[in-house]
């Protein structure tokens, strides 16, 4: 690796570290509480909890048109 490429790589690393240092951080307990609150507020829209109406379920078996 040439010294020019090494300097360039180190400059990119420094810029990335500066960006990461500027990110606002919150406590894990606060993030967990906010996530729990979000999940509880949106539980009524969660298809895994309330199910999918039969008429709009894209995974149901297709109906056959055979006449018996």
PDB file with SEQRES, HELIX, SHEET and CRYST1 records, atoms N, CA, C and O in Angstrom:
SEQRES   1 A   68  UNK UNK UNK UNK UNK UNK UNK UNK UNK UNK UNK UNK UNK          
SEQRES   2 A   68  UNK UNK UNK UNK UNK UNK UNK UNK UNK UNK UNK UNK UNK          
SEQRES   3 A   68  UNK UNK UNK UNK UNK UNK UNK UNK UNK UNK UNK UNK UNK          
SEQRES   4 A   68  UNK UNK UNK UNK UNK UNK UNK UNK UNK UNK UNK UNK UNK          
SEQRES   5 A   68  UNK UNK UNK UNK UNK UNK UNK UNK UNK UNK UNK UNK UNK          
SEQRES   6 A   68  UNK UNK UNK                                                  
HELIX    1 AA1 UNK A    3  UNK A   21  1                                  19    
HELIX    2 AA2 UNK A   28  UNK A   41  1                                  14    
HELIX    3 AA3 UNK A   43  UNK A   45  5                                   3    
HELIX    4 AA4 UNK A   47  UNK A   50  1                                   4    
HELIX    5 AA5 UNK A   54  UNK A   56  5                                   3    
CRYST1    1.000    1.000    1.000  90.00  90.00  90.00 P 1           1          
ATOM      1  N   UNK A   1       0.854  -1.176   0.000  1.00  0.00           N  
ATOM      2  CA  UNK A   1       0.000   0.000   0.000  1.00  0.00           C  
ATOM      3  C   UNK A   1       0.892   1.229   0.000  1.00  0.00           C  
ATOM      4  O   UNK A   1       1.832   1.318   0.791  1.00  0.00           O  
ATOM      5  N   UNK A   2       0.609   2.155  -0.864  1.00  0.00           N  
ATOM      6  CA  UNK A   2       1.421   3.369  -0.944  1.00  0.00           C  
ATOM      7  C   UNK A   2       1.070   4.315   0.199  1.00  0.00           C  
ATOM      8  O   UNK A   2       0.013   4.200   0.820  1.00  0.00           O  
ATOM      9  N   UNK A   3       1.975   5.248   0.463  1.00  0.00           N  
ATOM     10  CA  UNK A   3       1.734   6.182   1.568  1.00  0.00           C  
ATOM     11  C   UNK A   3       0.557   7.102   1.254  1.00  0.00           C  
ATOM     12  O   UNK A   3      -0.150   7.531   2.166  1.00  0.00           O  
ATOM     13  N   UNK A   4       0.337   7.414  -0.036  1.00  0.00           N  
ATOM     14  CA  UNK A   4      -0.798   8.251  -0.429  1.00  0.00           C  
ATOM     15  C   UNK A   4      -2.118   7.569  -0.136  1.00  0.00           C  
ATOM     16  O   UNK A   4      -3.056   8.195   0.357  1.00  0.00           O  
ATOM     17  N   UNK A   5      -2.187   6.283  -0.442  1.00  0.00           N  
ATOM     18  CA  UNK A   5      -3.404   5.516  -0.181  1.00  0.00           C  
ATOM     19  C   UNK A   5      -3.616   5.372   1.320  1.00  0.00           C  
ATOM     20  O   UNK A   5      -4.749   5.412   1.799  1.00  0.00           O  
ATOM     21  N   UNK A   6      -2.527   5.205   2.059  1.00  0.00           N  
ATOM     22  CA  UNK A   6      -2.618   5.068   3.504  1.00  0.00           C  
ATOM     23  C   UNK A   6      -3.127   6.360   4.140  1.00  0.00           C  
ATOM     24  O   UNK A   6      -3.975   6.322   5.032  1.00  0.00           O  
ATOM     25  N   UNK A   7      -2.618   7.488   3.687  1.00  0.00           N  
ATOM     26  CA  UNK A   7      -3.052   8.785   4.207  1.00  0.00           C  
ATOM     27  C   UNK A   7      -4.523   8.998   3.877  1.00  0.00           C  
ATOM     28  O   UNK A   7      -5.285   9.476   4.717  1.00  0.00           O  
ATOM     29  N   UNK A   8      -4.922   8.651   2.676  1.00  0.00           N  
ATOM     30  CA  UNK A   8      -6.313   8.799   2.259  1.00  0.00           C  
ATOM     31  C   UNK A   8      -7.226   7.928   3.123  1.00  0.00           C  
ATOM     32  O   UNK A   8      -8.289   8.378   3.551  1.00  0.00           O  
ATOM     33  N   UNK A   9      -6.819   6.694   3.377  1.00  0.00           N  
ATOM     34  CA  UNK A   9      -7.613   5.790   4.202  1.00  0.00           C  
ATOM     35  C   UNK A   9      -7.727   6.328   5.626  1.00  0.00           C  
ATOM     36  O   UNK A   9      -8.796   6.248   6.233  1.00  0.00           O  
ATOM     37  N   UNK A  10      -6.653   6.866   6.156  1.00  0.00           N  
ATOM     38  CA  UNK A  10      -6.682   7.420   7.502  1.00  0.00           C  
ATOM     39  C   UNK A  10      -7.555   8.668   7.571  1.00  0.00           C  
ATOM     40  O   UNK A  10      -8.229   8.891   8.577  1.00  0.00           O  
ATOM     41  N   UNK A  11      -7.554   9.483   6.521  1.00  0.00           N  
ATOM     42  CA  UNK A  11      -8.415  10.666   6.489  1.00  0.00           C  
ATOM     43  C   UNK A  11      -9.887  10.264   6.485  1.00  0.00           C  
ATOM     44  O   UNK A  11     -10.704  10.872   7.176  1.00  0.00           O  
ATOM     45  N   UNK A  12     -10.223   9.235   5.703  1.00  0.00           N  
ATOM     46  CA  UNK A  12     -11.606   8.733   5.691  1.00  0.00           C  
ATOM     47  C   UNK A  12     -11.991   8.210   7.066  1.00  0.00           C  
ATOM     48  O   UNK A  12     -13.110   8.431   7.529  1.00  0.00           O  
ATOM     49  N   UNK A  13     -11.060   7.513   7.720  1.00  0.00           N  
ATOM     50  CA  UNK A  13     -11.322   6.983   9.054  1.00  0.00           C  
ATOM     51  C   UNK A  13     -11.564   8.115  10.050  1.00  0.00           C  
ATOM     52  O   UNK A  13     -12.486   8.037  10.862  1.00  0.00           O  
ATOM     53  N   UNK A  14     -10.755   9.152   9.997  1.00  0.00           N  
ATOM     54  CA  UNK A  14     -10.917  10.299  10.896  1.00  0.00           C  
ATOM     55  C   UNK A  14     -12.265  10.966  10.659  1.00  0.00           C  
ATOM     56  O   UNK A  14     -12.951  11.319  11.618  1.00  0.00           O  
ATOM     57  N   UNK A  15     -12.656  11.144   9.405  1.00  0.00           N  
ATOM     58  CA  UNK A  15     -13.948  11.754   9.098  1.00  0.00           C  
ATOM     59  C   UNK A  15     -15.094  10.894   9.632  1.00  0.00           C  
ATOM     60  O   UNK A  15     -16.064  11.422  10.177  1.00  0.00           O  
ATOM     61  N   UNK A  16     -14.987   9.581   9.479  1.00  0.00           N  
ATOM     62  CA  UNK A  16     -16.021   8.674   9.983  1.00  0.00           C  
ATOM     63  C   UNK A  16     -16.105   8.760  11.506  1.00  0.00           C  
ATOM     64  O   UNK A  16     -17.200   8.787  12.067  1.00  0.00           O  
ATOM     65  N   UNK A  17     -14.968   8.802  12.166  1.00  0.00           N  
ATOM     66  CA  UNK A  17     -14.959   8.900  13.624  1.00  0.00           C  
ATOM     67  C   UNK A  17     -15.545  10.226  14.097  1.00  0.00           C  
ATOM     68  O   UNK A  17     -16.217  10.273  15.127  1.00  0.00           O  
ATOM     69  N   UNK A  18     -15.298  11.301  13.356  1.00  0.00           N  
ATOM     70  CA  UNK A  18     -15.887  12.599  13.697  1.00  0.00           C  
ATOM     71  C   UNK A  18     -17.408  12.536  13.587  1.00  0.00           C  
ATOM     72  O   UNK A  18     -18.122  13.056  14.445  1.00  0.00           O  
ATOM     73  N   UNK A  19     -17.897  11.894  12.523  1.00  0.00           N  
ATOM     74  CA  UNK A  19     -19.346  11.750  12.356  1.00  0.00           C  
ATOM     75  C   UNK A  19     -19.947  10.949  13.507  1.00  0.00           C  
ATOM     76  O   UNK A  19     -20.981  11.325  14.060  1.00  0.00           O  
ATOM     77  N   UNK A  20     -19.303   9.856  13.861  1.00  0.00           N  
ATOM     78  CA  UNK A  20     -19.813   9.002  14.936  1.00  0.00           C  
ATOM     79  C   UNK A  20     -19.755   9.702  16.285  1.00  0.00           C  
ATOM     80  O   UNK A  20     -20.625   9.485  17.129  1.00  0.00           O  
ATOM     81  N   UNK A  21     -18.750  10.535  16.500  1.00  0.00           N  
ATOM     82  CA  UNK A  21     -18.634  11.260  17.763  1.00  0.00           C  
ATOM     83  C   UNK A  21     -19.746  12.298  17.906  1.00  0.00           C  
ATOM     84  O   UNK A  21     -20.128  12.646  19.024  1.00  0.00           O  
ATOM     85  N   UNK A  22     -20.260  12.788  16.794  1.00  0.00           N  
ATOM     86  CA  UNK A  22     -21.312  13.797  16.826  1.00  0.00           C  
ATOM     87  C   UNK A  22     -22.712  13.235  16.982  1.00  0.00           C  
ATOM     88  O   UNK A  22     -23.664  14.003  17.125  1.00  0.00           O  
ATOM     89  N   UNK A  23     -22.866  11.916  16.958  1.00  0.00           N  
ATOM     90  CA  UNK A  23     -24.188  11.304  17.076  1.00  0.00           C  
ATOM     91  C   UNK A  23     -24.691  11.433  18.505  1.00  0.00           C  
ATOM     92  O   UNK A  23     -23.977  11.117  19.457  1.00  0.00           O  
ATOM     93  N   UNK A  24     -25.940  11.906  18.649  1.00  0.00           N  
ATOM     94  CA  UNK A  24     -26.529  12.033  19.984  1.00  0.00           C  
ATOM     95  C   UNK A  24     -26.838  10.647  20.529  1.00  0.00           C  
ATOM     96  O   UNK A  24     -27.436   9.820  19.840  1.00  0.00           O  
ATOM     97  N   UNK A  25     -26.441  10.403  21.730  1.00  0.00           N  
ATOM     98  CA  UNK A  25     -26.644   9.091  22.352  1.00  0.00           C  
ATOM     99  C   UNK A  25     -27.697   9.198  23.452  1.00  0.00           C  
ATOM    100  O   UNK A  25     -27.843  10.237  24.095  1.00  0.00           O  
ATOM    101  N   UNK A  26     -28.428   8.098  23.653  1.00  0.00           N  
ATOM    102  CA  UNK A  26     -29.395   8.038  24.749  1.00  0.00           C  
ATOM    103  C   UNK A  26     -29.130   6.772  25.550  1.00  0.00           C  
ATOM    104  O   UNK A  26     -28.469   5.848  25.076  1.00  0.00           O  
ATOM    105  N   UNK A  27     -29.648   6.743  26.749  1.00  0.00           N  
ATOM    106  CA  UNK A  27     -29.470   5.576  27.620  1.00  0.00           C  
ATOM    107  C   UNK A  27     -30.239   4.388  27.029  1.00  0.00           C  
ATOM    108  O   UNK A  27     -31.286   4.560  26.405  1.00  0.00           O  
ATOM    109  N   UNK A  28     -29.709   3.204  27.233  1.00  0.00           N  
ATOM    110  CA  UNK A  28     -30.361   1.990  26.738  1.00  0.00           C  
ATOM    111  C   UNK A  28     -31.734   1.841  27.368  1.00  0.00           C  
ATOM    112  O   UNK A  28     -32.679   1.426  26.696  1.00  0.00           O  
ATOM    113  N   UNK A  29     -31.859   2.170  28.633  1.00  0.00           N  
ATOM    114  CA  UNK A  29     -33.151   2.058  29.310  1.00  0.00           C  
ATOM    115  C   UNK A  29     -34.191   2.983  28.672  1.00  0.00           C  
ATOM    116  O   UNK A  29     -35.362   2.618  28.561  1.00  0.00           O  
ATOM    117  N   UNK A  30     -33.768   4.169  28.256  1.00  0.00           N  
ATOM    118  CA  UNK A  30     -34.685   5.101  27.596  1.00  0.00           C  
ATOM    119  C   UNK A  30     -35.078   4.563  26.223  1.00  0.00           C  
ATOM    120  O   UNK A  30     -36.250   4.618  25.849  1.00  0.00           O  
ATOM    121  N   UNK A  31     -34.114   4.048  25.473  1.00  0.00           N  
ATOM    122  CA  UNK A  31     -34.409   3.493  24.150  1.00  0.00           C  
ATOM    123  C   UNK A  31     -35.361   2.305  24.266  1.00  0.00           C  
ATOM    124  O   UNK A  31     -36.274   2.159  23.454  1.00  0.00           O  
ATOM    125  N   UNK A  32     -35.149   1.457  25.274  1.00  0.00           N  
ATOM    126  CA  UNK A  32     -36.020   0.294  25.465  1.00  0.00           C  
ATOM    127  C   UNK A  32     -37.435   0.732  25.817  1.00  0.00           C  
ATOM    128  O   UNK A  32     -38.404   0.155  25.323  1.00  0.00           O  
ATOM    129  N   UNK A  33     -37.561   1.745  26.664  1.00  0.00           N  
ATOM    130  CA  UNK A  33     -38.888   2.238  27.043  1.00  0.00           C  
ATOM    131  C   UNK A  33     -39.612   2.829  25.841  1.00  0.00           C  
ATOM    132  O   UNK A  33     -40.807   2.599  25.659  1.00  0.00           O  
ATOM    133  N   UNK A  34     -38.893   3.589  25.021  1.00  0.00           N  
ATOM    134  CA  UNK A  34     -39.500   4.173  23.827  1.00  0.00           C  
ATOM    135  C   UNK A  34     -39.913   3.096  22.828  1.00  0.00           C  
ATOM    136  O   UNK A  34     -40.967   3.201  22.202  1.00  0.00           O  
ATOM    137  N   UNK A  35     -39.095   2.070  22.678  1.00  0.00           N  
ATOM    138  CA  UNK A  35     -39.422   0.972  21.775  1.00  0.00           C  
ATOM    139  C   UNK A  35     -40.649   0.216  22.270  1.00  0.00           C  
ATOM    140  O   UNK A  35     -41.526  -0.139  21.482  1.00  0.00           O  
ATOM    141  N   UNK A  36     -40.708  -0.027  23.566  1.00  0.00           N  
ATOM    142  CA  UNK A  36     -41.871  -0.717  24.141  1.00  0.00           C  
ATOM    143  C   UNK A  36     -43.134   0.109  23.942  1.00  0.00           C  
ATOM    144  O   UNK A  36     -44.180  -0.435  23.590  1.00  0.00           O  
ATOM    145  N   UNK A  37     -43.047   1.409  24.162  1.00  0.00           N  
ATOM    146  CA  UNK A  37     -44.201   2.289  23.978  1.00  0.00           C  
ATOM    147  C   UNK A  37     -44.658   2.276  22.517  1.00  0.00           C  
ATOM    148  O   UNK A  37     -45.856   2.208  22.244  1.00  0.00           O  
ATOM    149  N   UNK A  38     -43.721   2.340  21.590  1.00  0.00           N  
ATOM    150  CA  UNK A  38     -44.054   2.305  20.160  1.00  0.00           C  
ATOM    151  C   UNK A  38     -44.763   0.997  19.809  1.00  0.00           C  
ATOM    152  O   UNK A  38     -45.762   0.998  19.089  1.00  0.00           O  
ATOM    153  N   UNK A  39     -44.245  -0.110  20.320  1.00  0.00           N  
ATOM    154  CA  UNK A  39     -44.855  -1.416  20.028  1.00  0.00           C  
ATOM    155  C   UNK A  39     -46.278  -1.496  20.576  1.00  0.00           C  
ATOM    156  O   UNK A  39     -47.172  -2.022  19.913  1.00  0.00           O  
ATOM    157  N   UNK A  40     -46.488  -0.978  21.779  1.00  0.00           N  
ATOM    158  CA  UNK A  40     -47.825  -1.020  22.367  1.00  0.00           C  
ATOM    159  C   UNK A  40     -48.801  -0.129  21.592  1.00  0.00           C  
ATOM    160  O   UNK A  40     -49.967  -0.484  21.425  1.00  0.00           O  
ATOM    161  N   UNK A  41     -48.328   1.019  21.121  1.00  0.00           N  
ATOM    162  CA  UNK A  41     -49.189   1.927  20.370  1.00  0.00           C  
ATOM    163  C   UNK A  41     -49.579   1.355  19.016  1.00  0.00           C  
ATOM    164  O   UNK A  41     -50.663   1.652  18.514  1.00  0.00           O  
ATOM    165  N   UNK A  42     -48.718   0.540  18.415  1.00  0.00           N  
ATOM    166  CA  UNK A  42     -48.965   0.032  17.076  1.00  0.00           C  
ATOM    167  C   UNK A  42     -49.352  -1.438  17.053  1.00  0.00           C  
ATOM    168  O   UNK A  42     -49.378  -2.051  15.986  1.00  0.00           O  
ATOM    169  N   UNK A  43     -49.653  -2.012  18.206  1.00  0.00           N  
ATOM    170  CA  UNK A  43     -50.003  -3.433  18.278  1.00  0.00           C  
ATOM    171  C   UNK A  43     -51.283  -3.731  17.492  1.00  0.00           C  
ATOM    172  O   UNK A  43     -51.423  -4.818  16.932  1.00  0.00           O  
ATOM    173  N   UNK A  44     -52.209  -2.785  17.445  1.00  0.00           N  
ATOM    174  CA  UNK A  44     -53.476  -3.032  16.744  1.00  0.00           C  
ATOM    175  C   UNK A  44     -53.277  -3.127  15.233  1.00  0.00           C  
ATOM    176  O   UNK A  44     -54.150  -3.638  14.531  1.00  0.00           O  
ATOM    177  N   UNK A  45     -52.148  -2.645  14.723  1.00  0.00           N  
ATOM    178  CA  UNK A  45     -51.861  -2.696  13.290  1.00  0.00           C  
ATOM    179  C   UNK A  45     -50.929  -3.846  12.920  1.00  0.00           C  
ATOM    180  O   UNK A  45     -50.635  -4.043  11.741  1.00  0.00           O  
ATOM    181  N   UNK A  46     -50.464  -4.600  13.902  1.00  0.00           N  
ATOM    182  CA  UNK A  46     -49.479  -5.654  13.675  1.00  0.00           C  
ATOM    183  C   UNK A  46     -50.179  -6.930  13.208  1.00  0.00           C  
ATOM    184  O   UNK A  46     -50.966  -7.522  13.948  1.00  0.00           O  
ATOM    185  N   UNK A  47     -49.890  -7.346  11.986  1.00  0.00           N  
ATOM    186  CA  UNK A  47     -50.537  -8.530  11.414  1.00  0.00           C  
ATOM    187  C   UNK A  47     -50.164  -9.805  12.163  1.00  0.00           C  
ATOM    188  O   UNK A  47     -50.929 -10.769  12.151  1.00  0.00           O  
ATOM    189  N   UNK A  48     -49.018  -9.826  12.807  1.00  0.00           N  
ATOM    190  CA  UNK A  48     -48.627 -11.010  13.575  1.00  0.00           C  
ATOM    191  C   UNK A  48     -49.447 -11.149  14.846  1.00  0.00           C  
ATOM    192  O   UNK A  48     -49.596 -12.255  15.364  1.00  0.00           O  
ATOM    193  N   UNK A  49     -49.979 -10.049  15.355  1.00  0.00           N  
ATOM    194  CA  UNK A  49     -50.770 -10.094  16.579  1.00  0.00           C  
ATOM    195  C   UNK A  49     -52.257 -10.216  16.311  1.00  0.00           C  
ATOM    196  O   UNK A  49     -52.951 -10.959  17.005  1.00  0.00           O  
ATOM    197  N   UNK A  50     -52.759  -9.494  15.309  1.00  0.00           N  
ATOM    198  CA  UNK A  50     -54.205  -9.468  15.070  1.00  0.00           C  
ATOM    199  C   UNK A  50     -54.624 -10.340  13.892  1.00  0.00           C  
ATOM    200  O   UNK A  50     -55.819 -10.550  13.684  1.00  0.00           O  
ATOM    201  N   UNK A  51     -53.692 -10.843  13.132  1.00  0.00           N  
ATOM    202  CA  UNK A  51     -54.016 -11.670  11.982  1.00  0.00           C  
ATOM    203  C   UNK A  51     -54.307 -10.843  10.742  1.00  0.00           C  
ATOM    204  O   UNK A  51     -54.389  -9.616  10.798  1.00  0.00           O  
ATOM    205  N   UNK A  52     -54.460 -11.529   9.634  1.00  0.00           N  
ATOM    206  CA  UNK A  52     -54.723 -10.885   8.354  1.00  0.00           C  
ATOM    207  C   UNK A  52     -56.128 -11.277   7.924  1.00  0.00           C  
ATOM    208  O   UNK A  52     -56.465 -12.460   7.948  1.00  0.00           O  
ATOM    209  N   UNK A  53     -56.956 -10.313   7.531  1.00  0.00           N  
ATOM    210  CA  UNK A  53     -58.301 -10.661   7.060  1.00  0.00           C  
ATOM    211  C   UNK A  53     -58.226 -11.628   5.869  1.00  0.00           C  
ATOM    212  O   UNK A  53     -57.365 -11.486   5.001  1.00  0.00           O  
ATOM    213  N   UNK A  54     -59.126 -12.601   5.839  1.00  0.00           N  
ATOM    214  CA  UNK A  54     -59.087 -13.635   4.806  1.00  0.00           C  
ATOM    215  C   UNK A  54     -59.174 -13.054   3.398  1.00  0.00           C  
ATOM    216  O   UNK A  54     -58.561 -13.591   2.475  1.00  0.00           O  
ATOM    217  N   UNK A  55     -59.914 -11.984   3.219  1.00  0.00           N  
ATOM    218  CA  UNK A  55     -60.086 -11.402   1.895  1.00  0.00           C  
ATOM    219  C   UNK A  55     -58.838 -10.713   1.360  1.00  0.00           C  
ATOM    220  O   UNK A  55     -58.686 -10.578   0.146  1.00  0.00           O  
ATOM    221  N   UNK A  56     -57.951 -10.279   2.232  1.00  0.00           N  
ATOM    222  CA  UNK A  56     -56.771  -9.555   1.772  1.00  0.00           C  
ATOM    223  C   UNK A  56     -55.471 -10.310   2.037  1.00  0.00           C  
ATOM    224  O   UNK A  56     -54.393  -9.720   1.964  1.00  0.00           O  
ATOM    225  N   UNK A  57     -55.555 -11.584   2.339  1.00  0.00           N  
ATOM    226  CA  UNK A  57     -54.369 -12.379   2.634  1.00  0.00           C  
ATOM    227  C   UNK A  57     -53.706 -12.823   1.329  1.00  0.00           C  
ATOM    228  O   UNK A  57     -54.271 -13.651   0.614  1.00  0.00           O  
ATOM    229  N   UNK A  58     -52.522 -12.295   1.000  1.00  0.00           N  
ATOM    230  CA  UNK A  58     -51.863 -12.667  -0.255  1.00  0.00           C  
ATOM    231  C   UNK A  58     -51.252 -14.070  -0.212  1.00  0.00           C  
ATOM    232  O   UNK A  58     -50.795 -14.574  -1.238  1.00  0.00           O  
ATOM    233  N   UNK A  59     -51.241 -14.702   0.960  1.00  0.00           N  
ATOM    234  CA  UNK A  59     -50.611 -16.019   1.088  1.00  0.00           C  
ATOM    235  C   UNK A  59     -51.612 -17.174   1.120  1.00  0.00           C  
ATOM    236  O   UNK A  59     -51.214 -18.330   1.258  1.00  0.00           O  
ATOM    237  N   UNK A  60     -52.901 -16.874   0.993  1.00  0.00           N  
ATOM    238  CA  UNK A  60     -53.897 -17.943   1.035  1.00  0.00           C  
ATOM    239  C   UNK A  60     -53.823 -18.778  -0.245  1.00  0.00           C  
ATOM    240  O   UNK A  60     -53.339 -18.317  -1.278  1.00  0.00           O  
ATOM    241  N   UNK A  61     -54.296 -19.972  -0.156  1.00  0.00           N  
ATOM    242  CA  UNK A  61     -54.314 -20.871  -1.310  1.00  0.00           C  
ATOM    243  C   UNK A  61     -55.294 -20.335  -2.357  1.00  0.00           C  
ATOM    244  O   UNK A  61     -56.395 -19.910  -2.007  1.00  0.00           O  
ATOM    245  N   UNK A  62     -54.910 -20.351  -3.619  1.00  0.00           N  
ATOM    246  CA  UNK A  62     -55.830 -19.872  -4.658  1.00  0.00           C  
ATOM    247  C   UNK A  62     -57.020 -20.821  -4.790  1.00  0.00           C  
ATOM    248  O   UNK A  62     -56.898 -22.033  -4.611  1.00  0.00           O  
ATOM    249  N   UNK A  63     -58.159 -20.240  -5.105  1.00  0.00           N  
ATOM    250  CA  UNK A  63     -59.377 -21.050  -5.292  1.00  0.00           C  
ATOM    251  C   UNK A  63     -59.367 -21.676  -6.679  1.00  0.00           C  
ATOM    252  O   UNK A  63     -58.876 -21.080  -7.637  1.00  0.00           O  
ATOM    253  N   UNK A  64     -59.900 -22.853  -6.773  1.00  0.00           N  
ATOM    254  CA  UNK A  64     -59.979 -23.501  -8.073  1.00  0.00           C  
ATOM    255  C   UNK A  64     -61.331 -23.209  -8.704  1.00  0.00           C  
ATOM    256  O   UNK A  64     -62.300 -22.909  -8.006  1.00  0.00           O  
ATOM    257  N   UNK A  65     -61.391 -23.297 -10.000  1.00  0.00           N  
ATOM    258  CA  UNK A  65     -62.634 -23.006 -10.731  1.00  0.00           C  
ATOM    259  C   UNK A  65     -63.287 -24.288 -11.243  1.00  0.00           C  
ATOM    260  O   UNK A  65     -64.127 -24.236 -12.140  1.00  0.00           O  
ATOM    261  N   UNK A  66     -62.916 -25.417 -10.691  1.00  0.00           N  
ATOM    262  CA  UNK A  66     -63.461 -26.695 -11.193  1.00  0.00           C  
ATOM    263  C   UNK A  66     -64.917 -26.848 -10.798  1.00  0.00           C  
ATOM    264  O   UNK A  66     -65.303 -26.593  -9.657  1.00  0.00           O  
ATOM    265  N   UNK A  67     -65.703 -27.263 -11.752  1.00  0.00           N  
ATOM    266  CA  UNK A  67     -67.118 -27.537 -11.511  1.00  0.00           C  
ATOM    267  C   UNK A  67     -67.289 -29.029 -11.282  1.00  0.00           C  
ATOM    268  O   UNK A  67     -66.838 -29.839 -12.091  1.00  0.00           O  
ATOM    269  N   UNK A  68     -67.921 -29.386 -10.212  1.00  0.00           N  
ATOM    270  CA  UNK A  68     -68.105 -30.811  -9.915  1.00  0.00           C  
ATOM    271  C   UNK A  68     -69.515 -31.235 -10.094  1.00  0.00           C  
ATOM    272  O   UNK A  68     -69.840 -32.403  -9.885  1.00  0.00           O  
TER     273      UNK A  68                                                      
END                                                                             
